[in-house]
Amino acid sequence: MSSYDIRKTALSIETIWHERGPRLEKPLLIGTAVVVIRNPFAGRFEPNLMPFQAALRELGRELATRLIAQIGGASQIEAYGKGIIVGEDGELEHGAVWHEAGGQGMREVLGQPKAIVPAAKTIGGAGTRLMVPLGHIHAAYVRSHFGTAEMTLWDAPRRDEIAFGLVMATGGRPHARIGGLAVSEISVHDGQR
């Protein structure tokens, strides 16, 4: 991976067969990929974070590529999101660089879907649990694909680290039945409908 001081990476895949309803013919897979790097700005204010954001684009692409391979290929991905946990010696803005870097990395590897990549970010210590929102990759109004994936590492982030994460899923919630735009009804291709 990139030239950043990476301490560790983690990939996890959940395999979901049902949510107390009928067993799915094909399980829903939800994958989470996390990379933990040393925060180059821990303990100090940096007025220009744009070079850091630009340099992380490669990391976003690499992490997305690894996660997609674990889930079974780009054609399988229907939902995505991203998450950031900044260690206590950093600031939320140090994690905000992942909005563009991680989001664009996923989009490039997935063929440039237009829907916004939902995100969650926080400041926290080792073992912080972050629930990362998921949304459909082509249309934000597909309610069946509103979901979450947990991003957590027992030993990260440390005070001077940042945990950057990407999440992807092969479908929406099992047995979704609350209406809204169906995947088969996506037609505008503007990232909304």
PyMOL commands that place a pseudoatom at each C-alpha (Angstrom):
pseudoatom trace, name=CA, resn=MET, resi=1, chain=A, elem=C, hetatm=0, pos=[0.000, 0.000, 0.000]
pseudoatom trace, name=CA, resn=SER, resi=2, chain=A, elem=C, hetatm=0, pos=[0.946, 3.677, -0.054]
pseudoatom trace, name=CA, resn=SER, resi=3, chain=A, elem=C, hetatm=0, pos=[3.965, 5.350, 1.490]
pseudoatom trace, name=CA, resn=TYR, resi=4, chain=A, elem=C, hetatm=0, pos=[2.082, 6.304, 4.650]
pseudoatom trace, name=CA, resn=ASP, resi=5, chain=A, elem=C, hetatm=0, pos=[3.149, 4.770, 7.923]
pseudoatom trace, name=CA, resn=ILE, resi=6, chain=A, elem=C, hetatm=0, pos=[0.597, 1.951, 7.922]
pseudoatom trace, name=CA, resn=ARG, resi=7, chain=A, elem=C, hetatm=0, pos=[0.485, -0.028, 11.150]
pseudoatom trace, name=CA, resn=LYS, resi=8, chain=A, elem=C, hetatm=0, pos=[-2.178, -2.506, 10.132]
pseudoatom trace, name=CA, resn=THR, resi=9, chain=A, elem=C, hetatm=0, pos=[-5.040, -3.317, 7.824]
pseudoatom trace, name=CA, resn=ALA, resi=10, chain=A, elem=C, hetatm=0, pos=[-8.105, -5.428, 8.492]
pseudoatom trace, name=CA, resn=LEU, resi=11, chain=A, elem=C, hetatm=0, pos=[-10.685, -6.974, 6.177]
pseudoatom trace, name=CA, resn=SER, resi=12, chain=A, elem=C, hetatm=0, pos=[-13.879, -8.568, 7.438]
pseudoatom trace, name=CA, resn=ILE, resi=13, chain=A, elem=C, hetatm=0, pos=[-16.869, -10.043, 5.649]
pseudoatom trace, name=CA, resn=GLU, resi=14, chain=A, elem=C, hetatm=0, pos=[-20.278, -10.672, 7.226]
pseudoatom trace, name=CA, resn=THR, resi=15, chain=A, elem=C, hetatm=0, pos=[-22.407, -13.361, 5.577]
pseudoatom trace, name=CA, resn=ILE, resi=16, chain=A, elem=C, hetatm=0, pos=[-26.100, -12.837, 6.309]
pseudoatom trace, name=CA, resn=TRP, resi=17, chain=A, elem=C, hetatm=0, pos=[-28.626, -15.565, 5.469]
pseudoatom trace, name=CA, resn=HIS, resi=18, chain=A, elem=C, hetatm=0, pos=[-31.761, -14.092, 7.073]
pseudoatom trace, name=CA, resn=GLU, resi=19, chain=A, elem=C, hetatm=0, pos=[-33.146, -11.540, 9.508]
pseudoatom trace, name=CA, resn=ARG, resi=20, chain=A, elem=C, hetatm=0, pos=[-35.655, -13.881, 11.152]
pseudoatom trace, name=CA, resn=GLY, resi=21, chain=A, elem=C, hetatm=0, pos=[-37.543, -14.184, 7.880]
pseudoatom trace, name=CA, resn=PRO, resi=22, chain=A, elem=C, hetatm=0, pos=[-37.154, -16.766, 5.130]
pseudoatom trace, name=CA, resn=ARG, resi=23, chain=A, elem=C, hetatm=0, pos=[-33.591, -17.866, 4.349]
pseudoatom trace, name=CA, resn=LEU, resi=24, chain=A, elem=C, hetatm=0, pos=[-32.131, -15.985, 1.375]
pseudoatom trace, name=CA, resn=GLU, resi=25, chain=A, elem=C, hetatm=0, pos=[-31.237, -17.973, -1.732]
pseudoatom trace, name=CA, resn=LYS, resi=26, chain=A, elem=C, hetatm=0, pos=[-27.931, -16.099, -1.866]
pseudoatom trace, name=CA, resn=PRO, resi=27, chain=A, elem=C, hetatm=0, pos=[-26.502, -14.503, 1.306]
pseudoatom trace, name=CA, resn=LEU, resi=28, chain=A, elem=C, hetatm=0, pos=[-25.970, -10.781, 1.701]
pseudoatom trace, name=CA, resn=LEU, resi=29, chain=A, elem=C, hetatm=0, pos=[-22.278, -10.009, 2.086]
pseudoatom trace, name=CA, resn=ILE, resi=30, chain=A, elem=C, hetatm=0, pos=[-21.175, -6.887, 3.943]
pseudoatom trace, name=CA, resn=GLY, resi=31, chain=A, elem=C, hetatm=0, pos=[-17.468, -6.160, 3.876]
pseudoatom trace, name=CA, resn=THR, resi=32, chain=A, elem=C, hetatm=0, pos=[-15.397, -3.724, 5.880]
pseudoatom trace, name=CA, resn=ALA, resi=33, chain=A, elem=C, hetatm=0, pos=[-11.799, -2.779, 5.098]
pseudoatom trace, name=CA, resn=VAL, resi=34, chain=A, elem=C, hetatm=0, pos=[-9.809, -0.630, 7.516]
pseudoatom trace, name=CA, resn=VAL, resi=35, chain=A, elem=C, hetatm=0, pos=[-6.325, 0.798, 7.322]
pseudoatom trace, name=CA, resn=VAL, resi=36, chain=A, elem=C, hetatm=0, pos=[-4.635, 2.345, 10.350]
pseudoatom trace, name=CA, resn=ILE, resi=37, chain=A, elem=C, hetatm=0, pos=[-1.978, 4.966, 9.700]
pseudoatom trace, name=CA, resn=ARG, resi=38, chain=A, elem=C, hetatm=0, pos=[0.068, 7.284, 11.844]
pseudoatom trace, name=CA, resn=ASN, resi=39, chain=A, elem=C, hetatm=0, pos=[-1.545, 10.731, 11.838]
pseudoatom trace, name=CA, resn=PRO, resi=40, chain=A, elem=C, hetatm=0, pos=[1.133, 13.081, 10.471]
pseudoatom trace, name=CA, resn=PHE, resi=41, chain=A, elem=C, hetatm=0, pos=[-0.610, 16.032, 12.167]
pseudoatom trace, name=CA, resn=ALA, resi=42, chain=A, elem=C, hetatm=0, pos=[-1.229, 14.540, 15.608]
pseudoatom trace, name=CA, resn=GLY, resi=43, chain=A, elem=C, hetatm=0, pos=[-0.830, 17.141, 18.325]
pseudoatom trace, name=CA, resn=ARG, resi=44, chain=A, elem=C, hetatm=0, pos=[-0.568, 20.151, 16.043]
pseudoatom trace, name=CA, resn=PHE, resi=45, chain=A, elem=C, hetatm=0, pos=[-2.630, 22.348, 13.757]
pseudoatom trace, name=CA, resn=GLU, resi=46, chain=A, elem=C, hetatm=0, pos=[-1.965, 22.032, 10.024]
pseudoatom trace, name=CA, resn=PRO, resi=47, chain=A, elem=C, hetatm=0, pos=[-3.526, 24.827, 7.959]
pseudoatom trace, name=CA, resn=ASN, resi=48, chain=A, elem=C, hetatm=0, pos=[-3.341, 23.017, 4.595]
pseudoatom trace, name=CA, resn=LEU, resi=49, chain=A, elem=C, hetatm=0, pos=[-4.717, 19.479, 4.499]
pseudoatom trace, name=CA, resn=MET, resi=50, chain=A, elem=C, hetatm=0, pos=[-5.194, 19.342, 0.718]
pseudoatom trace, name=CA, resn=PRO, resi=51, chain=A, elem=C, hetatm=0, pos=[-1.848, 17.605, -0.036]
pseudoatom trace, name=CA, resn=PHE, resi=52, chain=A, elem=C, hetatm=0, pos=[-2.678, 14.954, 2.602]
pseudoatom trace, name=CA, resn=GLN, resi=53, chain=A, elem=C, hetatm=0, pos=[-6.085, 14.406, 1.006]
pseudoatom trace, name=CA, resn=ALA, resi=54, chain=A, elem=C, hetatm=0, pos=[-4.570, 14.097, -2.475]
pseudoatom trace, name=CA, resn=ALA, resi=55, chain=A, elem=C, hetatm=0, pos=[-1.916, 11.652, -1.291]
pseudoatom trace, name=CA, resn=LEU, resi=56, chain=A, elem=C, hetatm=0, pos=[-4.572, 9.407, 0.288]
pseudoatom trace, name=CA, resn=ARG, resi=57, chain=A, elem=C, hetatm=0, pos=[-6.353, 8.827, -3.037]
pseudoatom trace, name=CA, resn=GLU, resi=58, chain=A, elem=C, hetatm=0, pos=[-4.011, 5.953, -3.864]
pseudoatom trace, name=CA, resn=LEU, resi=59, chain=A, elem=C, hetatm=0, pos=[-4.705, 4.416, -0.466]
pseudoatom trace, name=CA, resn=GLY, resi=60, chain=A, elem=C, hetatm=0, pos=[-8.456, 4.688, -1.140]
pseudoatom trace, name=CA, resn=ARG, resi=61, chain=A, elem=C, hetatm=0, pos=[-8.118, 2.896, -4.473]
pseudoatom trace, name=CA, resn=GLU, resi=62, chain=A, elem=C, hetatm=0, pos=[-5.914, 0.167, -3.002]
pseudoatom trace, name=CA, resn=LEU, resi=63, chain=A, elem=C, hetatm=0, pos=[-8.217, -0.464, -0.046]
pseudoatom trace, name=CA, resn=ALA, resi=64, chain=A, elem=C, hetatm=0, pos=[-11.283, -0.520, -2.319]
pseudoatom trace, name=CA, resn=THR, resi=65, chain=A, elem=C, hetatm=0, pos=[-9.599, -2.968, -4.685]
pseudoatom trace, name=CA, resn=ARG, resi=66, chain=A, elem=C, hetatm=0, pos=[-8.763, -5.363, -1.846]
pseudoatom trace, name=CA, resn=LEU, resi=67, chain=A, elem=C, hetatm=0, pos=[-12.280, -5.221, -0.396]
pseudoatom trace, name=CA, resn=ILE, resi=68, chain=A, elem=C, hetatm=0, pos=[-13.979, -5.725, -3.757]
pseudoatom trace, name=CA, resn=ALA, resi=69, chain=A, elem=C, hetatm=0, pos=[-11.811, -8.779, -4.417]
pseudoatom trace, name=CA, resn=GLN, resi=70, chain=A, elem=C, hetatm=0, pos=[-12.881, -10.282, -1.072]
pseudoatom trace, name=CA, resn=ILE, resi=71, chain=A, elem=C, hetatm=0, pos=[-16.573, -9.730, -1.823]
pseudoatom trace, name=CA, resn=GLY, resi=72, chain=A, elem=C, hetatm=0, pos=[-16.454, -11.277, -5.283]
pseudoatom trace, name=CA, resn=GLY, resi=73, chain=A, elem=C, hetatm=0, pos=[-15.869, -8.460, -7.771]
pseudoatom trace, name=CA, resn=ALA, resi=74, chain=A, elem=C, hetatm=0, pos=[-17.151, -5.003, -8.620]
pseudoatom trace, name=CA, resn=SER, resi=75, chain=A, elem=C, hetatm=0, pos=[-20.249, -6.347, -10.366]
pseudoatom trace, name=CA, resn=GLN, resi=76, chain=A, elem=C, hetatm=0, pos=[-21.454, -7.747, -7.015]
pseudoatom trace, name=CA, resn=ILE, resi=77, chain=A, elem=C, hetatm=0, pos=[-21.404, -4.411, -5.142]
pseudoatom trace, name=CA, resn=GLU, resi=78, chain=A, elem=C, hetatm=0, pos=[-24.739, -2.616, -4.659]
pseudoatom trace, name=CA, resn=ALA, resi=79, chain=A, elem=C, hetatm=0, pos=[-24.097, -0.476, -1.557]
pseudoatom trace, name=CA, resn=TYR, resi=80, chain=A, elem=C, hetatm=0, pos=[-21.196, 1.441, -0.056]
pseudoatom trace, name=CA, resn=GLY, resi=81, chain=A, elem=C, hetatm=0, pos=[-20.076, 3.796, 2.684]
pseudoatom trace, name=CA, resn=LYS, resi=82, chain=A, elem=C, hetatm=0, pos=[-16.978, 5.046, 4.450]
pseudoatom trace, name=CA, resn=GLY, resi=83, chain=A, elem=C, hetatm=0, pos=[-15.883, 5.665, 8.014]
pseudoatom trace, name=CA, resn=ILE, resi=84, chain=A, elem=C, hetatm=0, pos=[-13.121, 7.413, 9.909]
pseudoatom trace, name=CA, resn=ILE, resi=85, chain=A, elem=C, hetatm=0, pos=[-11.953, 7.222, 13.511]
pseudoatom trace, name=CA, resn=VAL, resi=86, chain=A, elem=C, hetatm=0, pos=[-9.337, 9.816, 14.417]
pseudoatom trace, name=CA, resn=GLY, resi=87, chain=A, elem=C, hetatm=0, pos=[-7.178, 9.158, 17.470]
pseudoatom trace, name=CA, resn=GLU, resi=88, chain=A, elem=C, hetatm=0, pos=[-7.397, 11.572, 20.393]
pseudoatom trace, name=CA, resn=ASP, resi=89, chain=A, elem=C, hetatm=0, pos=[-4.329, 13.658, 19.424]
pseudoatom trace, name=CA, resn=GLY, resi=90, chain=A, elem=C, hetatm=0, pos=[-5.899, 14.481, 16.071]
pseudoatom trace, name=CA, resn=GLU, resi=91, chain=A, elem=C, hetatm=0, pos=[-8.855, 16.549, 14.974]
pseudoatom trace, name=CA, resn=LEU, resi=92, chain=A, elem=C, hetatm=0, pos=[-11.977, 15.647, 13.047]
pseudoatom trace, name=CA, resn=GLU, resi=93, chain=A, elem=C, hetatm=0, pos=[-10.701, 17.548, 10.021]
pseudoatom trace, name=CA, resn=HIS, resi=94, chain=A, elem=C, hetatm=0, pos=[-7.747, 15.149, 9.770]
pseudoatom trace, name=CA, resn=GLY, resi=95, chain=A, elem=C, hetatm=0, pos=[-10.306, 12.421, 9.108]
pseudoatom trace, name=CA, resn=ALA, resi=96, chain=A, elem=C, hetatm=0, pos=[-12.459, 14.513, 6.779]
pseudoatom trace, name=CA, resn=VAL, resi=97, chain=A, elem=C, hetatm=0, pos=[-9.806, 14.123, 4.074]
pseudoatom trace, name=CA, resn=TRP, resi=98, chain=A, elem=C, hetatm=0, pos=[-11.162, 10.586, 3.594]
pseudoatom trace, name=CA, resn=HIS, resi=99, chain=A, elem=C, hetatm=0, pos=[-14.468, 11.912, 2.229]
pseudoatom trace, name=CA, resn=GLU, resi=100, chain=A, elem=C, hetatm=0, pos=[-12.828, 12.687, -1.086]
pseudoatom trace, name=CA, resn=ALA, resi=101, chain=A, elem=C, hetatm=0, pos=[-9.904, 10.242, -1.000]
pseudoatom trace, name=CA, resn=GLY, resi=102, chain=A, elem=C, hetatm=0, pos=[-11.815, 7.147, 0.129]
pseudoatom trace, name=CA, resn=GLY, resi=103, chain=A, elem=C, hetatm=0, pos=[-15.009, 7.966, -1.723]
pseudoatom trace, name=CA, resn=GLN, resi=104, chain=A, elem=C, hetatm=0, pos=[-13.280, 8.667, -5.010]
pseudoatom trace, name=CA, resn=GLY, resi=105, chain=A, elem=C, hetatm=0, pos=[-11.131, 5.582, -4.581]
pseudoatom trace, name=CA, resn=MET, resi=106, chain=A, elem=C, hetatm=0, pos=[-14.242, 3.407, -4.350]
pseudoatom trace, name=CA, resn=ARG, resi=107, chain=A, elem=C, hetatm=0, pos=[-15.914, 5.169, -7.256]
pseudoatom trace, name=CA, resn=GLU, resi=108, chain=A, elem=C, hetatm=0, pos=[-12.911, 4.665, -9.534]
pseudoatom trace, name=CA, resn=VAL, resi=109, chain=A, elem=C, hetatm=0, pos=[-12.712, 0.952, -8.820]
pseudoatom trace, name=CA, resn=LEU, resi=110, chain=A, elem=C, hetatm=0, pos=[-16.500, 0.509, -9.121]
pseudoatom trace, name=CA, resn=GLY, resi=111, chain=A, elem=C, hetatm=0, pos=[-16.807, 2.277, -12.488]
pseudoatom trace, name=CA, resn=GLN, resi=112, chain=A, elem=C, hetatm=0, pos=[-17.823, 5.767, -11.291]
pseudoatom trace, name=CA, resn=PRO, resi=113, chain=A, elem=C, hetatm=0, pos=[-21.248, 5.274, -9.688]
pseudoatom trace, name=CA, resn=LYS, resi=114, chain=A, elem=C, hetatm=0, pos=[-22.851, 8.652, -8.982]
pseudoatom trace, name=CA, resn=ALA, resi=115, chain=A, elem=C, hetatm=0, pos=[-24.656, 8.278, -5.662]
pseudoatom trace, name=CA, resn=ILE, resi=116, chain=A, elem=C, hetatm=0, pos=[-23.136, 10.001, -2.676]
pseudoatom trace, name=CA, resn=VAL, resi=117, chain=A, elem=C, hetatm=0, pos=[-20.967, 7.764, -0.492]
pseudoatom trace, name=CA, resn=PRO, resi=118, chain=A, elem=C, hetatm=0, pos=[-22.504, 7.950, 3.009]
pseudoatom trace, name=CA, resn=ALA, resi=119, chain=A, elem=C, hetatm=0, pos=[-20.005, 8.539, 5.806]
pseudoatom trace, name=CA, resn=ALA, resi=120, chain=A, elem=C, hetatm=0, pos=[-19.493, 8.646, 9.547]
pseudoatom trace, name=CA, resn=LYS, resi=121, chain=A, elem=C, hetatm=0, pos=[-16.503, 10.007, 11.422]
pseudoatom trace, name=CA, resn=THR, resi=122, chain=A, elem=C, hetatm=0, pos=[-15.544, 10.520, 15.030]
pseudoatom trace, name=CA, resn=ILE, resi=123, chain=A, elem=C, hetatm=0, pos=[-12.699, 11.069, 17.461]
pseudoatom trace, name=CA, resn=GLY, resi=124, chain=A, elem=C, hetatm=0, pos=[-11.986, 8.033, 19.603]
pseudoatom trace, name=CA, resn=GLY, resi=125, chain=A, elem=C, hetatm=0, pos=[-9.514, 5.649, 21.125]
pseudoatom trace, name=CA, resn=ALA, resi=126, chain=A, elem=C, hetatm=0, pos=[-8.636, 2.016, 20.653]
pseudoatom trace, name=CA, resn=GLY, resi=127, chain=A, elem=C, hetatm=0, pos=[-11.728, -0.149, 20.295]
pseudoatom trace, name=CA, resn=THR, resi=128, chain=A, elem=C, hetatm=0, pos=[-14.068, 2.684, 19.301]
pseudoatom trace, name=CA, resn=ARG, resi=129, chain=A, elem=C, hetatm=0, pos=[-17.114, 1.291, 17.521]
pseudoatom trace, name=CA, resn=LEU, resi=130, chain=A, elem=C, hetatm=0, pos=[-18.367, 3.294, 14.559]
pseudoatom trace, name=CA, resn=MET, resi=131, chain=A, elem=C, hetatm=0, pos=[-21.535, 2.410, 12.691]
pseudoatom trace, name=CA, resn=VAL, resi=132, chain=A, elem=C, hetatm=0, pos=[-20.904, 3.312, 9.049]
pseudoatom trace, name=CA, resn=PRO, resi=133, chain=A, elem=C, hetatm=0, pos=[-23.969, 4.060, 6.914]
pseudoatom trace, name=CA, resn=LEU, resi=134, chain=A, elem=C, hetatm=0, pos=[-24.558, 2.263, 3.624]
pseudoatom trace, name=CA, resn=GLY, resi=135, chain=A, elem=C, hetatm=0, pos=[-26.426, 3.512, 0.572]
pseudoatom trace, name=CA, resn=HIS, resi=136, chain=A, elem=C, hetatm=0, pos=[-27.057, 2.219, -2.946]
pseudoatom trace, name=CA, resn=ILE, resi=137, chain=A, elem=C, hetatm=0, pos=[-24.172, 3.002, -5.301]
pseudoatom trace, name=CA, resn=HIS, resi=138, chain=A, elem=C, hetatm=0, pos=[-26.368, 4.358, -8.122]
pseudoatom trace, name=CA, resn=ALA, resi=139, chain=A, elem=C, hetatm=0, pos=[-29.323, 6.057, -6.437]
pseudoatom trace, name=CA, resn=ALA, resi=140, chain=A, elem=C, hetatm=0, pos=[-29.560, 7.664, -3.008]
pseudoatom trace, name=CA, resn=TYR, resi=141, chain=A, elem=C, hetatm=0, pos=[-33.324, 7.132, -2.729]
pseudoatom trace, name=CA, resn=VAL, resi=142, chain=A, elem=C, hetatm=0, pos=[-33.213, 3.310, -2.733]
pseudoatom trace, name=CA, resn=ARG, resi=143, chain=A, elem=C, hetatm=0, pos=[-34.410, 2.756, 0.853]
pseudoatom trace, name=CA, resn=SER, resi=144, chain=A, elem=C, hetatm=0, pos=[-33.828, -0.984, 0.810]
pseudoatom trace, name=CA, resn=HIS, resi=145, chain=A, elem=C, hetatm=0, pos=[-30.078, -0.319, 0.783]
pseudoatom trace, name=CA, resn=PHE, resi=146, chain=A, elem=C, hetatm=0, pos=[-30.015, 2.012, 3.803]
pseudoatom trace, name=CA, resn=GLY, resi=147, chain=A, elem=C, hetatm=0, pos=[-28.025, 0.015, 6.308]
pseudoatom trace, name=CA, resn=THR, resi=148, chain=A, elem=C, hetatm=0, pos=[-24.926, 0.046, 8.489]
pseudoatom trace, name=CA, resn=ALA, resi=149, chain=A, elem=C, hetatm=0, pos=[-21.695, -1.831, 8.941]
pseudoatom trace, name=CA, resn=GLU, resi=150, chain=A, elem=C, hetatm=0, pos=[-19.633, -1.821, 12.102]
pseudoatom trace, name=CA, resn=MET, resi=151, chain=A, elem=C, hetatm=0, pos=[-16.074, -0.542, 11.895]
pseudoatom trace, name=CA, resn=THR, resi=152, chain=A, elem=C, hetatm=0, pos=[-13.946, -1.355, 14.925]
pseudoatom trace, name=CA, resn=LEU, resi=153, chain=A, elem=C, hetatm=0, pos=[-10.462, -2.581, 15.789]
pseudoatom trace, name=CA, resn=TRP, resi=154, chain=A, elem=C, hetatm=0, pos=[-9.604, -3.670, 19.307]
pseudoatom trace, name=CA, resn=ASP, resi=155, chain=A, elem=C, hetatm=0, pos=[-6.254, -1.816, 19.325]
pseudoatom trace, name=CA, resn=ALA, resi=156, chain=A, elem=C, hetatm=0, pos=[-6.871, 1.166, 17.073]
pseudoatom trace, name=CA, resn=PRO, resi=157, chain=A, elem=C, hetatm=0, pos=[-6.735, 3.997, 16.626]
pseudoatom trace, name=CA, resn=ARG, resi=158, chain=A, elem=C, hetatm=0, pos=[-4.048, 4.930, 19.104]
pseudoatom trace, name=CA, resn=ARG, resi=159, chain=A, elem=C, hetatm=0, pos=[-3.772, 8.596, 20.092]
pseudoatom trace, name=CA, resn=ASP, resi=160, chain=A, elem=C, hetatm=0, pos=[-1.554, 9.484, 17.110]
pseudoatom trace, name=CA, resn=GLU, resi=161, chain=A, elem=C, hetatm=0, pos=[-3.334, 7.362, 14.486]
pseudoatom trace, name=CA, resn=ILE, resi=162, chain=A, elem=C, hetatm=0, pos=[-6.270, 7.482, 12.092]
pseudoatom trace, name=CA, resn=ALA, resi=163, chain=A, elem=C, hetatm=0, pos=[-8.374, 4.474, 11.087]
pseudoatom trace, name=CA, resn=PHE, resi=164, chain=A, elem=C, hetatm=0, pos=[-9.791, 4.937, 7.594]
pseudoatom trace, name=CA, resn=GLY, resi=165, chain=A, elem=C, hetatm=0, pos=[-12.487, 2.474, 6.504]
pseudoatom trace, name=CA, resn=LEU, resi=166, chain=A, elem=C, hetatm=0, pos=[-14.534, 1.499, 3.474]
pseudoatom trace, name=CA, resn=VAL, resi=167, chain=A, elem=C, hetatm=0, pos=[-17.676, -0.645, 3.567]
pseudoatom trace, name=CA, resn=MET, resi=168, chain=A, elem=C, hetatm=0, pos=[-19.484, -2.378, 0.732]
pseudoatom trace, name=CA, resn=ALA, resi=169, chain=A, elem=C, hetatm=0, pos=[-22.418, -4.748, 0.436]
pseudoatom trace, name=CA, resn=THR, resi=170, chain=A, elem=C, hetatm=0, pos=[-23.794, -7.063, -2.227]
pseudoatom trace, name=CA, resn=GLY, resi=171, chain=A, elem=C, hetatm=0, pos=[-27.370, -5.936, -1.666]
pseudoatom trace, name=CA, resn=GLY, resi=172, chain=A, elem=C, hetatm=0, pos=[-29.834, -4.224, 0.595]
pseudoatom trace, name=CA, resn=ARG, resi=173, chain=A, elem=C, hetatm=0, pos=[-31.385, -5.327, 3.859]
pseudoatom trace, name=CA, resn=PRO, resi=174, chain=A, elem=C, hetatm=0, pos=[-32.786, -8.859, 3.785]
pseudoatom trace, name=CA, resn=HIS, resi=175, chain=A, elem=C, hetatm=0, pos=[-36.558, -8.772, 3.372]
pseudoatom trace, name=CA, resn=ALA, resi=176, chain=A, elem=C, hetatm=0, pos=[-36.706, -4.957, 2.926]
pseudoatom trace, name=CA, resn=ARG, resi=177, chain=A, elem=C, hetatm=0, pos=[-40.358, -3.956, 2.771]
pseudoatom trace, name=CA, resn=ILE, resi=178, chain=A, elem=C, hetatm=0, pos=[-40.775, -0.264, 3.574]
pseudoatom trace, name=CA, resn=GLY, resi=179, chain=A, elem=C, hetatm=0, pos=[-41.307, 1.006, 0.035]
pseudoatom trace, name=CA, resn=GLY, resi=180, chain=A, elem=C, hetatm=0, pos=[-39.361, 3.706, -1.731]
pseudoatom trace, name=CA, resn=LEU, resi=181, chain=A, elem=C, hetatm=0, pos=[-37.500, 3.514, -5.008]
pseudoatom trace, name=CA, resn=ALA, resi=182, chain=A, elem=C, hetatm=0, pos=[-36.760, -0.092, -6.021]
pseudoatom trace, name=CA, resn=VAL, resi=183, chain=A, elem=C, hetatm=0, pos=[-33.431, -1.025, -7.598]
pseudoatom trace, name=CA, resn=SER, resi=184, chain=A, elem=C, hetatm=0, pos=[-35.335, -2.032, -10.754]
pseudoatom trace, name=CA, resn=GLU, resi=185, chain=A, elem=C, hetatm=0, pos=[-36.823, 1.492, -10.937]
pseudoatom trace, name=CA, resn=ILE, resi=186, chain=A, elem=C, hetatm=0, pos=[-33.515, 3.419, -11.047]
pseudoatom trace, name=CA, resn=SER, resi=187, chain=A, elem=C, hetatm=0, pos=[-33.781, 5.411, -14.264]
pseudoatom trace, name=CA, resn=VAL, resi=188, chain=A, elem=C, hetatm=0, pos=[-32.455, 8.959, -13.967]
pseudoatom trace, name=CA, resn=HIS, resi=189, chain=A, elem=C, hetatm=0, pos=[-28.847, 7.949, -13.222]
pseudoatom trace, name=CA, resn=ASP, resi=190, chain=A, elem=C, hetatm=0, pos=[-28.059, 11.229, -11.493]
pseudoatom trace, name=CA, resn=GLY, resi=191, chain=A, elem=C, hetatm=0, pos=[-27.053, 9.608, -8.228]
pseudoatom trace, name=CA, resn=GLN, resi=192, chain=A, elem=C, hetatm=0, pos=[-30.460, 10.410, -6.737]
pseudoatom trace, name=CA, resn=ARG, resi=193, chain=A, elem=C, hetatm=0, pos=[-33.069, 8.379, -8.655]
for i in range(1, 193): cmd.bond("trace and resi %d" % i, "trace and resi %d" % (i + 1))
show_as sticks, trace
zoom trace
